[in-house]
Amino acid sequence: MRVGETSKLVTLFSEKHGKLKVMAKGARKPKSKYGGCLEVTNEIHVVCYLRDDRDLQTLSDAEVVRTHPQLLTDLTRLAFAGAASEMLDRLTIEHEPNERLYACLLGILRGLEEVSSQQLESLFWYFQLRVAASLGYRPELSACTNCGCELELEASWFSPALGGGVCQSCSREAAADGADAFSSGGTTIFGTTTRRVSGESLRFLALLQSMRTYTRQDLLPAPPRRGEIRGMLRSFLEYHAGATGRLRSLEFLDALGPYQPPDQEAAVNDED
């Protein structure tokens, strides 16, 4: 965020101090000592003298430890990196260290450079699940959160308030007891908003959640029901962690339309 004519307000996420908001004085000057090191995709080492009596700290110096240049040349990868940073900003408060969240952020920045275009959204969902677990909100995706039975292969229901999936049997019993009639847009069951989801989406997320780490070889491409999975994760994080509202970076992704790698874009332009 710009401050005045020459300064910049920057949000940092650190391993030992959590989220920090700092003032980078002179960062917008043409010959600033910070150069381009305050980009969202950079891993940096900073000198910042923290004072407990103020929320906004002053940045003294910064140097780049690691850059992710491929993200800067690919708008889709850059947007996912921005969405990950936005999400952590919304889910965390200042001066609360969480080394697992820090590792999640480093992991997705590095992963976005490595995975194929078909794996990008799967990687972002994996990141969201890891973040939820790091905050203590791991969703139940394999068993009914009401009765504990294994969820059906065909379709089930998903309740953020109950913490995950609800089997068809429990949903029918709830309907018989007076719950609202179910609809594709979501309904009320056990006093919570619930949405109908495919077994495929539940199984895919359960598989991602079971992976403690991943390689490019074992991370599956995103399945066809992408909108369904996006809705499940968004509603879950909104309910449990207060991550309300649409991420601006994801809105930008929607505006971009179907993903087209930079090399393909260049090929199209050459033909023109």
C-alpha positions as CSV (number, residue, x, y, z in Angstrom):
1,M,0.0,0.0,0.0
2,R,1.3,3.4,-1.0
3,V,1.9,6.0,1.8
4,G,2.6,9.5,0.8
5,E,4.8,10.2,-2.2
6,T,7.7,7.9,-1.5
7,S,6.9,5.3,1.2
8,K,5.1,2.0,1.3
9,L,3.1,0.0,3.9
10,V,4.1,-3.7,3.6
11,T,2.8,-6.8,5.3
12,L,5.4,-9.4,6.1
13,F,4.9,-13.0,7.3
14,S,7.8,-14.3,9.3
15,E,8.7,-17.6,10.9
16,K,9.5,-16.3,14.4
17,H,7.2,-13.2,14.7
18,G,4.2,-14.1,12.6
19,K,2.5,-11.3,10.6
20,L,4.1,-7.9,10.8
21,K,3.0,-4.6,9.2
22,V,6.0,-2.3,8.5
23,M,6.6,1.1,7.0
24,A,9.2,1.0,4.2
25,K,10.3,4.6,4.0
26,G,11.5,5.7,0.6
27,A,10.6,2.4,-1.0
28,R,8.9,4.1,-3.9
29,K,11.8,6.3,-4.8
30,P,13.4,5.5,-8.2
31,K,16.8,4.7,-6.5
32,S,15.3,3.1,-3.3
33,K,17.7,0.8,-1.4
34,Y,14.9,-1.8,-1.4
35,G,14.8,-2.1,-5.2
36,G,12.3,-4.8,-6.1
37,C,12.9,-6.9,-3.0
38,L,9.5,-6.1,-1.5
39,E,7.5,-8.0,-4.2
40,V,4.9,-10.5,-2.9
41,T,6.8,-13.5,-4.4
42,N,10.1,-12.8,-2.7
43,E,11.6,-14.5,0.3
44,I,13.6,-11.8,2.1
45,H,15.8,-11.1,5.2
46,V,14.8,-7.9,7.0
47,V,16.2,-5.7,9.7
48,C,13.3,-4.3,11.7
49,Y,13.4,-3.1,15.3
50,L,10.2,-4.2,16.9
51,R,8.5,-2.1,19.5
52,D,5.7,-3.5,21.7
53,D,4.0,-0.1,22.1
54,R,3.1,0.3,18.4
55,D,1.5,-1.9,15.8
56,L,3.2,-0.4,12.8
57,Q,7.0,-1.1,12.7
58,T,9.6,0.7,10.7
59,L,11.7,-1.4,8.2
60,S,15.4,-0.6,8.4
61,D,16.8,-2.8,5.7
62,A,15.9,-5.8,3.5
63,E,17.7,-8.1,1.1
64,V,16.4,-10.9,-1.1
65,V,17.1,-14.5,0.0
66,R,15.2,-16.2,-2.8
67,T,13.2,-15.0,-5.8
68,H,10.6,-16.9,-7.8
69,P,11.0,-15.4,-11.3
70,Q,8.7,-17.8,-13.0
71,L,5.8,-16.5,-11.1
72,L,6.4,-13.0,-12.4
73,T,6.2,-14.1,-16.0
74,D,3.0,-16.1,-15.6
75,L,-0.1,-14.2,-14.6
76,T,-2.0,-17.3,-13.4
77,R,0.8,-18.5,-11.2
78,L,1.3,-15.0,-9.8
79,A,-2.4,-14.7,-9.0
80,F,-2.4,-18.0,-7.1
81,A,0.7,-16.7,-5.1
82,G,-1.2,-13.5,-4.4
83,A,-4.3,-15.4,-3.3
84,A,-2.2,-17.5,-0.9
85,S,-0.7,-14.3,0.6
86,E,-4.2,-12.6,0.8
87,M,-5.6,-15.7,2.6
88,L,-2.9,-15.8,5.3
89,D,-3.4,-12.0,5.8
90,R,-7.1,-12.5,6.5
91,L,-6.7,-15.6,8.7
92,T,-3.9,-14.3,11.0
93,I,-3.4,-11.5,13.4
94,E,-0.2,-9.6,14.0
95,H,2.6,-10.9,16.3
96,E,1.4,-14.4,16.5
97,P,4.1,-16.8,15.2
98,N,3.0,-20.0,13.5
99,E,5.9,-21.9,11.9
100,R,3.5,-24.4,10.2
101,L,1.7,-21.5,8.4
102,Y,5.1,-20.0,7.4
103,A,6.1,-23.4,5.9
104,C,2.8,-23.6,4.0
105,L,3.5,-20.2,2.4
106,L,7.0,-21.1,1.4
107,G,5.7,-24.4,0.1
108,I,3.1,-23.0,-2.2
109,L,5.5,-20.3,-3.6
110,R,8.0,-22.9,-4.5
111,G,5.4,-25.4,-5.7
112,L,3.8,-22.8,-8.0
113,E,7.1,-22.8,-10.0
114,E,7.3,-26.5,-10.3
115,V,3.8,-28.0,-11.0
116,S,2.1,-28.1,-14.4
117,S,-0.7,-25.8,-15.4
118,Q,-3.2,-28.6,-14.8
119,Q,-2.0,-29.0,-11.2
120,L,-2.1,-25.3,-10.2
121,E,-5.6,-25.3,-8.6
122,S,-4.9,-28.7,-6.9
123,L,-1.8,-27.2,-5.3
124,F,-3.9,-24.2,-4.1
125,W,-6.5,-26.5,-2.6
126,Y,-3.7,-28.5,-0.9
127,F,-2.4,-25.2,0.5
128,Q,-5.9,-24.3,1.8
129,L,-6.2,-27.7,3.5
130,R,-2.8,-27.4,5.1
131,V,-3.6,-23.9,6.4
132,A,-6.9,-25.1,7.9
133,A,-5.1,-28.0,9.6
134,S,-2.4,-25.6,10.9
135,L,-5.1,-23.4,12.5
136,G,-6.8,-26.5,14.0
137,Y,-9.7,-26.7,11.6
138,R,-9.0,-29.9,9.7
139,P,-12.2,-30.9,7.9
140,E,-13.6,-34.5,8.0
141,L,-13.9,-35.7,4.4
142,S,-14.1,-39.5,4.7
143,A,-16.6,-40.1,7.5
144,C,-20.0,-38.6,8.4
145,T,-19.5,-35.9,11.0
146,N,-22.8,-36.9,12.6
147,C,-22.8,-40.7,12.8
148,G,-19.2,-41.6,11.9
149,C,-20.1,-43.9,9.0
150,E,-18.0,-43.9,5.8
151,L,-19.3,-41.4,3.3
152,E,-21.0,-42.7,0.1
153,L,-19.2,-42.9,-3.2
154,E,-22.0,-41.2,-5.1
155,A,-22.9,-38.0,-3.2
156,S,-23.1,-36.6,0.3
157,W,-23.6,-33.3,2.0
158,F,-21.0,-30.9,3.3
159,S,-21.5,-28.8,6.5
160,P,-18.9,-26.3,7.5
161,A,-20.4,-25.9,10.9
162,L,-20.3,-29.7,11.6
163,G,-16.8,-29.8,10.3
164,G,-17.1,-31.8,7.1
165,G,-19.2,-34.4,5.3
166,V,-22.7,-35.6,6.3
167,C,-24.0,-39.0,5.0
168,Q,-27.3,-39.3,3.1
169,S,-28.9,-41.3,5.8
170,C,-28.3,-38.6,8.4
171,S,-29.5,-36.0,6.0
172,R,-32.7,-37.9,5.4
173,E,-33.3,-38.3,9.1
174,A,-32.8,-34.6,9.6
175,A,-35.2,-33.8,6.8
176,A,-37.8,-36.1,8.4
177,D,-37.3,-34.3,11.7
178,G,-38.2,-31.0,10.1
179,A,-35.0,-29.7,8.4
180,D,-35.6,-27.5,5.3
181,A,-36.0,-29.3,2.0
182,F,-32.6,-29.8,0.4
183,S,-31.6,-27.8,-2.7
184,S,-28.6,-27.5,-4.8
185,G,-27.9,-24.0,-3.4
186,G,-27.5,-25.3,0.2
187,T,-30.0,-25.8,3.1
188,T,-30.2,-26.1,6.8
189,I,-29.5,-29.4,8.6
190,F,-28.9,-29.7,12.3
191,G,-29.1,-25.9,12.4
192,T,-26.3,-25.3,9.9
193,T,-26.0,-24.4,6.3
194,T,-25.2,-27.5,4.2
195,R,-24.5,-28.1,0.5
196,R,-24.9,-31.2,-1.6
197,V,-21.5,-32.4,-3.0
198,S,-20.3,-35.2,-5.2
199,G,-18.5,-38.2,-3.8
200,E,-15.7,-37.4,-6.4
201,S,-15.1,-34.0,-4.8
202,L,-15.0,-35.4,-1.3
203,R,-12.6,-38.1,-2.3
204,F,-10.3,-35.8,-4.2
205,L,-10.0,-33.4,-1.2
206,A,-9.6,-36.4,1.2
207,L,-6.7,-37.6,-1.0
208,L,-5.0,-34.1,-1.0
209,Q,-5.5,-33.9,2.8
210,S,-3.9,-37.3,3.3
211,M,-0.7,-36.1,1.6
212,R,1.9,-34.9,4.1
213,T,3.9,-33.7,1.2
214,Y,3.7,-34.0,-2.6
215,T,5.8,-34.3,-5.7
216,R,4.9,-33.1,-9.2
217,Q,4.4,-36.8,-10.1
218,D,1.8,-37.6,-7.5
219,L,-0.2,-34.3,-7.4
220,L,-3.3,-35.0,-9.5
221,P,-4.8,-32.4,-11.9
222,A,-7.9,-30.6,-10.7
223,P,-11.1,-32.6,-11.4
224,P,-14.0,-31.2,-13.5
225,R,-16.1,-30.1,-10.5
226,R,-13.8,-27.2,-9.7
227,G,-16.6,-24.8,-8.7
228,E,-17.9,-27.3,-6.2
229,I,-14.6,-27.8,-4.5
230,R,-13.9,-24.0,-4.4
231,G,-17.2,-23.5,-2.7
232,M,-16.6,-26.2,-0.1
233,L,-13.2,-24.8,0.9
234,R,-14.3,-21.2,0.9
235,S,-17.4,-21.9,3.0
236,F,-15.3,-24.0,5.4
237,L,-12.7,-21.4,6.0
238,E,-15.2,-18.6,6.2
239,Y,-17.1,-20.4,9.0
240,H,-14.1,-21.6,11.0
241,A,-11.5,-18.9,10.5
242,G,-13.5,-15.8,9.5
243,A,-11.9,-15.7,6.0
244,T,-14.9,-13.8,4.6
245,G,-15.2,-12.3,1.2
246,R,-13.8,-13.1,-2.2
247,L,-10.0,-13.0,-2.6
248,R,-9.1,-10.3,-5.1
249,S,-6.5,-12.5,-6.7
250,L,-9.0,-15.2,-7.4
251,E,-11.4,-12.6,-8.9
252,F,-8.5,-11.7,-11.2
253,L,-8.0,-15.4,-12.1
254,D,-11.7,-15.6,-13.1
255,A,-11.3,-12.5,-15.3
256,L,-8.3,-14.0,-17.1
257,G,-10.4,-16.9,-18.3
258,P,-9.0,-20.3,-19.3
259,Y,-5.3,-20.8,-18.4
260,Q,-2.8,-20.2,-21.2
261,P,0.9,-20.7,-20.5
262,P,3.2,-17.8,-21.5
263,D,4.9,-19.8,-24.2
264,Q,1.6,-20.6,-25.8
265,E,0.6,-16.9,-25.7
266,A,3.8,-16.0,-27.4
267,A,3.2,-18.6,-30.1
268,V,-0.3,-17.2,-30.8
269,N,1.1,-13.7,-31.0
270,D,3.8,-14.8,-33.5
271,E,1.1,-16.4,-35.7
272,D,-0.7,-13.1,-35.7
